[in-house]
Amino acid sequence: MKIDWAALGSVFGVSLVFTVGLVALFTLGINGLSRREKAAAQGGSAALAVTGAYVCFAACAAAVAYGFYLIVAKA
């Protein structure tokens, strides 16, 4: 059995980049929701922050769904 170390390293690198990106996107969504709570406490509106948060969460869900699709399509 021969291990293709270059391919293994490439898969590791790509998965690391996408994992960090997904965590950052989810963090932006959480940050947007916290801005909504801050604005509500001050009596203001944070419609843009909430919309941005929902867009971030939708992008996270789409990325996870695409990952599931890739796993099922290759099986």
ABEGO torsion letter per residue (X at the ends): XBBBAAAAAAAAAAAAAAAAAAAAAAAAAAAAAAAAAAAAAAGBBBAAAAAAAAAAAAAAAAAAAAAAAAAAAAX
